[in-house]
Amino acid sequence: QVQLVESGGGLVQPGGSLSLSCATSGLTFSNHAMSWHRQAPGKERELVAHISRAGATNYAVSVKGRFTISRDNAKNTVYLQMASLKPEDTAVYFCNAWDVLNGINYWGQGTQVTVSS
């Protein structure tokens, strides 16, 4: 059974930092491109950051230069380091695993990030 478990969300003040983790199990992690998405209340889910199997990264314009995605294939885990957080970063953050070889998508349950003073 494939599982993606996000952790690290919480409440942080504007300008602060937060690190999210997504631990995976039940899949061959190295076969998967990984990404973080977020969904704010009343808005559609949007891609935040993506990392390929080879480690190439790309980011949404709104977070570029503030967020960093990374992966540890030995730990089957993907991370999202967030800095200079803004109230508009408030959302539920979801981890996604894309099985590049078989075209299968997996999602975590999400973790809440709230940026507020």
Beta strands, then each sheet from edge to edge (+ up, - down):
strand 1: 3-7
strand 2: 10-12
strand 3: 18-25
strand 4: 32-39
strand 5: 46-51
strand 6: 57-59
strand 7: 67-72
strand 8: 77-82
strand 9: 91-99
strand 10: 104-107
strand 11: 111-115
sheet 1: 1+ 3- 8+ 7-
sheet 2: 2+ 11+ 9- 4+ 5- 6+
sheet 3: 2+ 11+ 9- 10+
end
